[in-house]
Amino acid sequence: MVGLPIDDSSSNNLAEKDSHEKSIDHILTGGKLGKATIERELRRRVDKLQQELQTAQEDLLRFQNAIQETDNGTAEIATPPVVAMSYSSDSNDNAPEIFLPPSKRGYLFRWVDRSIGWSGSKWALRFVTLENGNLAYYGSHTETAPRYVLSLRGCAVRDEGHKPNKRYKPTEGEDTPPRLDKPGAYFFLFSIYLRDDASPTHQDPTEDLTEITPLLRFSTDSYAEKKQWVQLISETCAYCESDAFLAEMERRQEEKQTMTLAMPEAKVGTLPPLYFAPVQQKQARHPSFTKRPTAAMFRTKSQNLDPSQVESKGYPPSKPMHRCAAPSYLSVEGPTQNYRGFFNLGVIVLIVSNIRLVLSSFKKHGFVLLRHLSEIPRLGDHPWQNFPFVSGFLLLFVFVMITYLLELGLSRRKIPQRLGMLLHYTNAHACMGVSVWIVWYLVDAPAVGAVLLLFATSTWMKLLSYVHTNEDYRSNHMKQQATFSTMIEDLDPQEARVRYPQNVTISNIFYFWAAPTLTYQIAFPRSPTVRLWKVAVILIRMVPILALFTFFVSQFVTPTLEGLVADLEANSGQYSFTMLAEYWLRLSIANTYLWLLMFYFYFHLFLNLFAELLRFGDRVFYKDWWNSSEVSAYWRLWNMPVHFWLVRHLYFPCVRMGMSKTLTTFIVFFVSAVLHEVLVSVPFHMVRPWSFLGMMMQIPLVGMTKVLSRHYPTLGNVIFWVSFCIVGQPMAVLLYTVDYQYAKHNIAAQECVV
């Protein structure tokens, strides 16, 4: 036996009858209503009873057909005849009240009548919405603008039956052909068409339904889904012929005009006006016994239609292909486009052009990396294993222990406050000074000295933050410390109640020294556990990134710089702007790749590795600096640990001292420029101002991009990329290379003289 969908209202007939009788008795015995009101109410009751009778006839016929089909061994679901009901758009007492049907959304297959698929017909999956008398479809539920909107006023829906799914594969022992309620075995079709009579009062039973040209045609693999769509579209078509729909459209039009007149004008230097959409009107809820009009006249049944006949006769040669005035897709007036294909083309062109550069480099220089692999057996003589490098790291450990002992004495009041702070700052600055001395006088390799100096600078900043923060903890009472703790989420339970001086422990300071942060606090957000698989994934990613970095340095940067040195020696040390411009352009692309690889390796892989091992929870080491339309935004976003340190321990202390924000910003840039120059000049054993000047010259660039970003944010982003990747960094590499070669030449000349 086939399961039949029975209307829910039929189960409440007795309750509805009692309610109707009580209501009629109340009307007749009240004596307070006029004759016209009583007649209108009785007519509404009669219409409702006719609708219930129609529903009962449909259920009865479906039940009889199902029994007959079961006896014949088939499962064809017959469509019951429909009793036509007419609804006049005139407002009179005889017209039943028509409510707005509920809205519906979902995915359907839409017939694409202007495209041809490989099988001769084409269906496209679309997200369809039915609401407020309009049927619209989108490419997907993520799109905000509909691709097509159809007003259902003057329309009707046609049930086109079903057709088998050719891709459906029946299972063993399954009936052939499969039952209609078998999921995926059939596609159920329906379409929306324009009625010949805008306000029909009849339906011609002799009309050839296959000759109707549909406006939209849909299909679904669910019979229940199709039935629901057909029912709701039919009711919406009936609603669109009512005065309520016309009144709603007039109200929306007036509201739109009022909103347009009330829109403020855009002023120079301000954002465009913000348009607030009208509030969505809530759909009125009606009692369960209220039966909405079925609007049978707005729905035509399949009458055993053959879908192939519909497809052949429903699309005559005269059907228009050009249906509205629309601009070209790439024009300014065109709709918002998705340029993903052009992006893919750009990636392909980038890959092909870089492969050409790699092949050209192989042809000109050979595989340079093999030369460096031959030096692996000599790593025992490399400064990584040398005493100055190792002693530099051991001294960093000593300075951290001294900081702990000084803070322990201050917390127990064994050391006076002023003396303790003087010793603290002396120890922190000595950490930086001793490391600079070791790199300058004892470490010859620039790369090795840069690594040691980078860790020393990080330790120096950590010690200053530790000292500065604990000084503030000592001056704050316990209540304020508790307030600070409540601002931190994802704490370990044992750390949530820690207060100063309970935090002054060896484990606490060494955890902070190893943690991927430069700003100290009593407790940090923690992740639940150490995920070993995450550690393994990070280590695996580090290998190809390091290999690719080494390849670019060996294959592109080193030959380019060697060529520059050779040209300088051939010209007796004289260089021209043309020579520098040529090598500058050669370095720009390779330098950009190296910079991005360095960023990904250090800020994403290296810091996340330590964060995972230490269960450090806050892993926002960078933000979307690549979208910066201002140079100042880049410095705020690309290195969050350093940015937090500068804000907390340099910017706001200067502000609290009464300095202006402009002067404070200059001080921050100045300190940052000095640190950048130290990290570059000291490992190369020469003092040059290029990095310092590059930082300080960004101050006017900050102001310029700040103005441009208000009106042309894309131009500001382009200036940021060009200034950093095309102009700034390659030029700095060339200038330091030239100066480094001159410094080595002078040293060699002095040694020869001696």
Secondary structure as the mmCIF struct_conf table of DSSP 4:
data_model
#
loop_
_struct_conf.conf_type_id
_struct_conf.id
_struct_conf.beg_label_comp_id
_struct_conf.beg_label_asym_id
_struct_conf.beg_label_seq_id
_struct_conf.end_label_comp_id
_struct_conf.end_label_asym_id
_struct_conf.end_label_seq_id
HELX_RH_3T_P HELX_RH_3T_P1 ASP A 8 ASN A 12
HELX_RH_AL_P HELX_RH_AL_P1 ASN A 13 GLY A 30
BEND BEND1 LEU A 33 LEU A 33
HELX_RH_AL_P HELX_RH_AL_P2 LYS A 35 ASN A 72
TURN_TY1_P TURN_TY1_P1 GLY A 73 GLY A 73
HELX_LH_PP_P HELX_LH_PP_P1 ALA A 78 PRO A 81
BEND BEND2 SER A 89 ASP A 90
TURN_TY1_P TURN_TY1_P2 ASP A 93 ASN A 94
BEND BEND3 ALA A 95 ALA A 95
HELX_LH_PP_P HELX_LH_PP_P2 PRO A 96 GLU A 97
HELX_LH_PP_P HELX_LH_PP_P3 PHE A 99 SER A 103
STRN STRN1 LYS A 104 TRP A 111
TURN_TY1_P TURN_TY1_P3 ASP A 113 ARG A 114
TURN_TY1_P TURN_TY1_P4 TRP A 118 SER A 119
BEND BEND4 GLY A 120 GLY A 120
STRN STRN2 TRP A 123 GLU A 131
TURN_TY1_P TURN_TY1_P5 ASN A 132 GLY A 133
STRN STRN3 ASN A 134 TYR A 138
BEND BEND5 GLY A 139 SER A 140
TURN_TY1_P TURN_TY1_P6 HIS A 141 THR A 142
BEND BEND6 THR A 144 ALA A 145
BEND BEND7 ARG A 147 ARG A 147
STRN STRN4 TYR A 148 SER A 151
TURN_TY1_P TURN_TY1_P7 ARG A 153 GLY A 154
STRN STRN5 CYS A 155 PRO A 164
TURN_TY1_P TURN_TY1_P8 LYS A 166 ARG A 167
HELX_LH_PP_P HELX_LH_PP_P4 PRO A 170 THR A 171
TURN_TY1_P TURN_TY1_P9 GLU A 172 GLY A 173
BEND BEND8 THR A 176 PRO A 177
HELX_LH_PP_P HELX_LH_PP_P5 PRO A 178 ARG A 179
TURN_TY1_P TURN_TY1_P10 LEU A 180 ASP A 181
BEND BEND9 LYS A 182 LYS A 182
TURN_TY1_P TURN_TY1_P11 PRO A 183 GLY A 184
BEND BEND10 ALA A 185 ALA A 185
STRN STRN6 TYR A 186 LEU A 194
BEND BEND11 ASP A 196 SER A 199
BEND BEND12 THR A 201 THR A 201
TURN_TY1_P TURN_TY1_P12 PRO A 205 THR A 206
HELX_RH_3T_P HELX_RH_3T_P2 LEU A 209 GLU A 211
STRN STRN7 PRO A 214 THR A 220
BEND BEND13 ASP A 221 ASP A 221
HELX_RH_AL_P HELX_RH_AL_P3 TYR A 223 CYS A 240
TURN_TY1_P TURN_TY1_P13 GLU A 241 GLU A 241
BEND BEND14 SER A 242 SER A 242
HELX_RH_AL_P HELX_RH_AL_P4 ASP A 243 ALA A 262
HELX_LH_PP_P HELX_LH_PP_P6 MET A 263 ALA A 266
TURN_TY1_P TURN_TY1_P14 VAL A 268 GLY A 269
BEND BEND15 THR A 270 THR A 270
HELX_LH_PP_P HELX_LH_PP_P7 LEU A 271 ARG A 285
TURN_TY1_P TURN_TY1_P15 SER A 288 PHE A 289
HELX_LH_PP_P HELX_LH_PP_P8 THR A 290 PRO A 293
HELX_RH_3T_P HELX_RH_3T_P3 ALA A 296 PHE A 298
STRN STRN8 ARG A 299 THR A 300
BEND BEND16 GLN A 303 ASN A 304
HELX_RH_AL_P HELX_RH_AL_P5 PRO A 307 LYS A 313
BEND BEND17 GLY A 314 TYR A 315
TURN_TY1_P TURN_TY1_P16 PRO A 317 SER A 318
BEND BEND18 LYS A 319 LYS A 319
BEND BEND19 MET A 321 MET A 321
BEND BEND20 CYS A 324 CYS A 324
TURN_TY1_P TURN_TY1_P17 TYR A 329 LEU A 330
BEND BEND21 SER A 331 SER A 331
TURN_TY1_P TURN_TY1_P18 VAL A 332 GLU A 333
BEND BEND22 GLY A 334 GLY A 334
HELX_LH_PP_P HELX_LH_PP_P9 PRO A 335 THR A 336
HELX_RH_AL_P HELX_RH_AL_P6 ARG A 340 HIS A 365
TURN_TY1_P TURN_TY1_P19 VAL A 368 VAL A 368
HELX_RH_AL_P HELX_RH_AL_P7 LEU A 369 LEU A 373
TURN_TY1_P TURN_TY1_P20 SER A 374 GLU A 375
HELX_RH_3T_P HELX_RH_3T_P4 ILE A 376 ASP A 381
BEND BEND23 HIS A 382 HIS A 382
HELX_RH_3T_P HELX_RH_3T_P5 PRO A 383 GLN A 385
BEND BEND24 ASN A 386 ASN A 386
HELX_RH_AL_P HELX_RH_AL_P8 PHE A 387 SER A 411
TURN_TY1_P TURN_TY1_P21 ARG A 412 ARG A 413
BEND BEND25 ILE A 415 ILE A 415
HELX_RH_AL_P HELX_RH_AL_P9 GLN A 417 LEU A 442
HELX_RH_AL_P HELX_RH_AL_P10 PRO A 446 SER A 475
BEND BEND26 ASN A 476 ASN A 476
HELX_RH_AL_P HELX_RH_AL_P11 MET A 478 THR A 486
TURN_TY1_P TURN_TY1_P22 MET A 487 MET A 487
BEND BEND27 ASP A 490 ASP A 490
HELX_RH_AL_P HELX_RH_AL_P12 PRO A 493 ALA A 496
TURN_TY1_P TURN_TY1_P23 ARG A 497 ARG A 497
TURN_TY1_P TURN_TY1_P24 TYR A 500 ASN A 503
BEND BEND28 THR A 505 THR A 505
HELX_RH_AL_P HELX_RH_AL_P13 ILE A 506 ALA A 514
BEND BEND29 ALA A 515 PRO A 516
BEND BEND30 LEU A 518 THR A 519
BEND BEND31 ILE A 522 ILE A 522
STRN STRN9 ARG A 526 ARG A 526
BEND BEND32 PRO A 528 THR A 529
HELX_RH_AL_P HELX_RH_AL_P14 LEU A 532 PHE A 552
HELX_RH_PI_P HELX_RH_PI_P1 VAL A 553 VAL A 557
HELX_RH_AL_P HELX_RH_AL_P15 THR A 558 ALA A 570
TURN_TY1_P TURN_TY1_P25 ASN A 571 GLY A 573
HELX_RH_AL_P HELX_RH_AL_P16 PHE A 577 PHE A 599
HELX_RH_PI_P HELX_RH_PI_P2 TYR A 600 PHE A 606
HELX_RH_AL_P HELX_RH_AL_P17 LEU A 607 LEU A 614
TURN_TY1_P TURN_TY1_P26 ARG A 615 ARG A 615
STRN STRN10 PHE A 616 PHE A 616
HELX_RH_3T_P HELX_RH_3T_P6 TRP A 625 ASN A 627
BEND BEND33 SER A 629 GLU A 630
HELX_RH_AL_P HELX_RH_AL_P18 VAL A 631 LEU A 637
BEND BEND34 TRP A 638 TRP A 638
HELX_RH_AL_P HELX_RH_AL_P19 MET A 640 LEU A 646
HELX_RH_PI_P HELX_RH_PI_P3 VAL A 647 TYR A 651
HELX_RH_AL_P HELX_RH_AL_P20 PHE A 652 ARG A 656
TURN_TY1_P TURN_TY1_P27 MET A 657 GLY A 658
HELX_RH_AL_P HELX_RH_AL_P21 LYS A 661 SER A 681
TURN_TY1_P TURN_TY1_P28 VAL A 682 HIS A 685
BEND BEND35 PRO A 689 PRO A 689
HELX_RH_AL_P HELX_RH_AL_P22 TRP A 690 MET A 696
TURN_TY1_P TURN_TY1_P29 MET A 697 MET A 697
HELX_RH_AL_P HELX_RH_AL_P23 GLN A 698 HIS A 711
HELX_RH_AL_P HELX_RH_AL_P24 PRO A 713 TRP A 721
HELX_RH_PI_P HELX_RH_PI_P4 VAL A 722 GLY A 728
HELX_RH_AL_P HELX_RH_AL_P25 GLN A 729 VAL A 753
#
